[in-house]
Amino acid sequence: MTNAKDRSNRMKNLFGNVDRAELEKHIPSPVADKSRTHAPGTSGAVKSMQQTFSAVEAENERLRAQLQSAEIAVELDPANVDPAFVRDRMDFEDDPEFLNFVEGIRREGQKLPILVRPLPDRPGHYQVAYGHRRHRACQILGIPVRAVVAPLTDEELVVAQGIENAERENPSFIEQALYANDLKKRGFSREVIARALGRNEEKALPYISILTATASAVPEALVRKIGPAKSTGRPKWEKLGSFFKDQKLPPDLNSAINGLVGSEQWQALGSDDRLAAVLRTLDRPTPAKERAIQEVDLGDGLIVTTKKTPKSTQFSIPNAAAPGLSAWLLGRLPELVDEFKRSEQGAKS
């Protein structure tokens, strides 16, 4: 977590190159107050013109001051605001906490503005950088959404998401994995992805590789059915990925998972419990798994067990029945591998 001063400084750095004139084009003009009456002895037209110039100058001064502090907040029609082109969070509307969030804004109003950028090809329309929950809550309530407007590039938009995440609960491991993988597919560098995750660029690079590898191992459709699993970290998601080959399961396991996801039990489970249920289902013995485990009797009480998976074959040799055999085989492995390669080449010729 960072304090409010740090966040403010980082936001100022982010918007430090914003062109004020360009930004003012996207700020809605103030509406003239029609309720004022003209003072006696002054022409109505002249008085109106004086008031107009005064209001414009006052508004310009206000905008200049707000631009200096990068805290411009305007009210926008939420129907004119689109979601970001990439999301750092999973869908939240099914989360019971979101209903409480909406009710909080109904009672107390929107305390913090969202960040949006104008859409150049759609005048009067904007795209969210961060604040999707606040934006959606205002849509549901039918009220204007308070927003900071800045002409951000794609890179600035995703980095702003990272800055905002440093101020609140970080996305879960799998949300970060999906987000990092999406950014990678869109051509963002690992350095930008690190900043978008709100992490130190140099130290985060190995972690980004872990995130993208995990997200690539499991079908995204299944991940989104499971949900963010906020209390579940990397090991269980990596374990889930180990059951897949090219994002596919063997037919019997795939059928078992489809049955689980379509069950009434699934609907009643929270996100973390859904992931646990999927792992239990995949770990459960099945006919295919039983066929994958075989025992080979080599005589004299020596029984070698083999276990085959889509990714590897494991051999288990009991030390008591053949002391030293395991070490002997390990020493012979390079020679055996060469022999295998020669036999493969001979079969192809």
C-alpha positions in Angstrom: 0.0 0.0 0.0 1.1 3.5 -0.7 -0.1 6.7 1.1 -2.3 9.3 -0.4 0.7 11.7 -1.0 2.6 9.0 -2.9 -0.4 8.3 -5.1 -0.9 12.0 -5.8 2.7 12.4 -6.9 2.5 9.3 -9.1 -0.7 10.6 -10.7 0.9 14.0 -11.3 3.8 12.3 -13.0 1.4 10.3 -15.2 -0.4 13.4 -16.3 2.6 15.7 -16.4 2.6 15.9 -20.2 -1.1 16.5 -20.6 -1.8 19.4 -23.0 -4.1 21.7 -21.1 -5.7 23.2 -24.2 -6.4 19.7 -25.6 -7.9 18.6 -22.3 -10.2 21.6 -22.0 -11.8 20.6 -25.3 -13.1 17.5 -23.5 -14.5 19.2 -20.4 -18.2 19.9 -20.5 -19.0 23.6 -20.6 -20.7 25.1 -17.5 -24.4 25.8 -17.9 -25.3 29.5 -17.4 -27.5 30.3 -14.4 -30.8 31.5 -15.8 -32.3 32.3 -12.4 -30.3 35.6 -11.9 -32.1 38.9 -12.4 -30.6 42.0 -13.9 -29.7 44.9 -11.6 -31.7 48.1 -12.2 -30.1 50.7 -14.5 -28.0 48.2 -16.5 -28.8 47.0 -20.0 -30.0 43.3 -19.9 -27.8 42.5 -22.8 -24.7 44.2 -21.3 -25.3 42.7 -17.9 -25.7 39.2 -19.5 -22.5 39.6 -21.5 -20.5 40.7 -18.4 -21.8 37.8 -16.4 -20.9 35.4 -19.3 -17.3 36.7 -19.5 -17.0 36.6 -15.8 -18.2 33.0 -15.6 -16.0 31.8 -18.5 -12.9 33.4 -16.9 -13.7 31.9 -13.5 -14.3 28.5 -15.1 -11.0 28.8 -17.0 -9.1 29.6 -13.8 -10.7 26.7 -12.0 -9.7 24.4 -14.8 -6.1 25.7 -14.8 -5.9 25.0 -11.1 -7.3 21.6 -11.4 -5.1 20.7 -14.3 -2.1 21.7 -12.2 -3.1 19.2 -9.6 -4.3 16.5 -12.0 -7.6 16.3 -10.1 -10.2 17.5 -12.7 -13.6 16.0 -11.8 -16.5 16.4 -14.1 -19.9 14.8 -14.3 -20.6 12.5 -17.3 -23.5 10.5 -18.5 -22.4 6.9 -17.7 -24.1 5.7 -20.9 -21.4 7.7 -22.8 -18.6 5.9 -21.0 -17.3 2.5 -22.3 -15.2 -0.1 -20.4 -11.4 -0.2 -20.9 -10.1 -2.2 -23.8 -8.4 -4.5 -21.3 -9.6 -5.3 -17.7 -7.5 -6.0 -14.6 -10.5 -7.5 -12.8 -13.0 -10.3 -13.5 -16.7 -9.6 -13.8 -17.9 -8.3 -10.5 -21.7 -8.0 -10.8 -22.3 -11.5 -9.4 -20.3 -10.7 -6.3 -22.6 -10.0 -3.3 -20.1 -7.3 -2.2 -20.9 -5.3 -5.3 -24.5 -5.0 -4.3 -23.4 -3.4 -1.0 -21.0 -1.2 -3.0 -23.9 0.1 -5.1 -26.0 0.7 -2.0 -23.2 2.7 -0.5 -23.0 5.0 -3.5 -26.8 5.3 -3.4 -26.6 6.5 0.3 -23.4 8.5 0.3 -22.7 9.4 -3.3 -19.6 8.7 -5.4 -16.7 9.9 -3.2 -13.8 9.2 -5.6 -13.9 10.0 -9.3 -13.0 7.5 -12.0 -10.4 8.1 -14.6 -11.4 8.2 -18.3 -10.0 9.2 -21.6 -11.9 10.8 -24.5 -12.6 8.7 -27.6 -11.3 10.7 -30.6 -13.6 8.9 -33.1 -16.7 9.4 -30.9 -17.1 13.0 -29.7 -18.7 13.2 -26.2 -17.8 9.6 -25.4 -15.1 8.2 -23.1 -13.3 5.0 -22.0 -12.7 4.0 -18.5 -9.0 3.6 -17.4 -10.0 2.6 -13.8 -13.1 2.8 -11.7 -15.3 0.2 -13.5 -17.3 -0.6 -10.4 -18.0 3.0 -9.7 -19.0 3.5 -13.3 -21.3 0.5 -13.3 -22.9 1.5 -10.0 -23.7 4.9 -11.4 -25.2 3.3 -14.4 -27.4 1.1 -12.3 -28.5 4.0 -10.1 -29.1 6.3 -13.1 -26.9 9.1 -11.8 -24.0 11.0 -13.5 -20.5 9.5 -12.8 -17.8 11.8 -11.6 -14.6 11.4 -13.6 -11.2 12.8 -14.3 -10.7 13.2 -18.0 -7.3 12.9 -19.6 -6.2 12.1 -23.2 -4.2 8.9 -22.2 -2.3 6.6 -24.6 -2.9 2.9 -24.3 0.3 2.5 -22.3 -0.7 5.4 -19.9 -4.1 3.8 -19.4 -2.8 0.4 -18.3 -0.1 2.0 -16.1 -2.8 4.2 -14.4 -4.7 0.9 -13.6 -1.5 -0.3 -11.8 -1.2 2.9 -9.8 -4.9 2.7 -8.7 -4.4 -1.0 -7.7 -1.6 0.1 -5.4 -4.2 2.0 -3.4 -6.7 -0.8 -2.9 -6.9 -4.6 -2.6 -4.7 -6.1 -5.3 -6.2 -8.3 -7.9 -6.0 -12.0 -7.1 -3.3 -14.2 -8.6 -5.4 -15.5 -11.4 -6.8 -12.0 -12.2 -3.2 -10.7 -12.5 -2.4 -13.8 -14.7 -5.2 -13.1 -17.1 -4.5 -9.4 -17.2 -0.7 -9.9 -17.9 -1.5 -12.5 -20.6 -4.0 -10.2 -22.3 -1.5 -7.3 -22.3 1.2 -9.7 -23.7 -1.1 -10.7 -26.5 -1.7 -7.1 -27.3 2.0 -6.5 -27.7 2.9 -4.6 -24.5 6.4 -5.1 -23.3 7.1 -6.9 -20.0 8.3 -3.6 -18.6 4.9 -1.9 -19.3 3.1 -5.0 -17.9 5.1 -4.7 -14.7 4.1 -1.1 -14.3 0.5 -2.0 -15.1 0.6 -4.5 -12.3 2.0 -1.8 -10.0 5.3 -3.6 -9.5 9.0 -2.9 -9.6 9.8 -3.4 -13.3 13.1 -5.3 -12.8 12.0 -7.6 -10.0 8.6 -8.3 -11.6 9.9 -9.7 -14.9 10.3 -13.4 -13.7 6.9 -13.1 -12.0 5.3 -11.9 -15.3 6.6 -15.1 -17.0 4.9 -17.2 -14.3 1.7 -15.3 -14.7 1.5 -15.6 -18.5 2.5 -19.3 -18.4 -0.2 -20.1 -15.8 -2.9 -18.2 -17.8 -1.9 -19.9 -21.0 -2.1 -23.4 -19.4 -5.8 -23.3 -18.4 -8.8 -22.4 -20.7 -9.9 -18.9 -19.9 -13.6 -20.0 -20.1 -13.0 -22.4 -17.2 -11.1 -19.8 -15.2 -13.9 -17.2 -15.5 -16.4 -19.8 -14.4 -14.3 -20.5 -11.3 -13.9 -16.7 -10.6 -11.1 -14.7 -9.0 -10.5 -17.0 -6.1 -9.2 -14.2 -3.9 -7.8 -16.4 -1.2 -6.0 -18.8 -3.6 -2.5 -18.3 -4.7 -0.1 -19.5 -7.4 0.5 -23.2 -6.4 -3.1 -24.4 -6.8 -3.5 -22.6 -10.2 -0.3 -24.1 -11.4 -1.5 -27.5 -10.2 -4.7 -27.0 -12.2 -2.7 -26.2 -15.3 -0.7 -29.4 -15.0 -3.8 -31.4 -15.8 -4.1 -29.7 -19.2 -2.2 -30.3 -22.5 -2.7 -27.6 -25.0 -5.6 -26.3 -22.8 -7.4 -29.6 -23.2 -8.3 -32.4 -20.8 -8.7 -36.2 -21.6 -12.3 -36.9 -22.5 -13.2 -38.6 -19.2 -11.9 -35.7 -17.1 -13.4 -33.1 -19.4 -16.8 -34.8 -19.0 -16.4 -34.8 -15.2 -15.6 -31.1 -15.1 -18.5 -30.3 -17.4 -20.8 -32.2 -15.0 -19.4 -30.3 -12.0 -19.8 -26.9 -13.6 -23.3 -27.6 -14.6 -24.5 -28.9 -11.2 -26.6 -27.1 -8.6 -23.7 -27.6 -6.2 -21.5 -25.5 -8.3 -23.9 -22.5 -8.2 -23.9 -22.5 -4.4 -20.0 -22.5 -4.1 -17.8 -19.4 -3.7 -15.0 -18.9 -6.1 -12.2 -20.4 -3.9 -14.4 -23.4 -3.2 -15.1 -23.8 -7.0 -11.4 -24.1 -7.7 -11.0 -26.6 -4.8 -13.9 -28.7 -6.3 -12.3 -28.7 -9.7 -9.0 -29.9 -8.3 -10.7 -32.7 -6.3 -12.5 -33.8 -9.4 -9.3 -33.9 -11.5 -7.4 -35.7 -8.7 -10.1 -38.4 -8.3 -9.2 -41.8 -9.6 -10.8 -42.6 -13.0 -10.5 -45.6 -15.3 -8.1 -43.7 -17.5 -5.9 -42.9 -14.5 -6.0 -46.5 -13.3 -4.9 -47.6 -16.7 -2.0 -45.1 -16.6 -0.5 -46.8 -13.5 1.1 -50.1 -14.3 3.3 -52.6 -12.4 6.0 -54.6 -14.1 7.2 -57.7 -12.3 10.9 -58.2 -13.0 11.3 -61.3 -10.8 13.0 -61.9 -7.5 10.5 -59.7 -5.7 11.4 -56.6 -7.9 8.2 -54.8 -9.0 8.6 -51.5 -10.9 5.7 -49.2 -10.9 5.1 -46.8 -13.8 2.8 -43.8 -13.8 2.0 -42.1 -17.1 0.6 -38.6 -17.5 0.1 -36.5 -20.6 3.4 -34.7 -19.7 5.6 -37.4 -18.2 6.2 -41.0 -17.2 7.4 -41.8 -13.7 9.2 -44.9 -12.6 9.2 -46.1 -9.0 11.9 -48.7 -8.0 11.8 -50.2 -4.5 15.2 -49.8 -3.0 14.8 -52.8 -0.6 14.3 -55.3 -3.5 17.2 -54.0 -5.6 19.7 -51.9 -3.6 21.8 -49.7 -5.8 19.7 -50.3 -9.0 18.3 -46.7 -9.0 21.8 -45.2 -8.8 23.1 -47.5 -11.5 20.3 -46.6 -13.9 20.9 -42.9 -13.3 24.6 -43.3 -14.1 23.7 -45.2 -17.3 21.0 -42.7 -18.5 23.3 -40.7 -20.9 24.3 -43.9 -22.6 20.8 -45.2 -22.7 19.5 -41.9 -24.2 22.2 -42.1 -26.9 21.2 -45.7 -27.7 17.5 -44.6 -27.9 18.3 -41.8 -30.3 20.3 -44.1 -32.6 17.4 -46.6 -32.6 15.0 -43.8 -33.5 17.2 -42.6 -36.4 17.6 -46.2 -37.6 13.8 -46.6 -37.6 13.3 -43.4 -39.7 16.0 -44.4 -42.3 
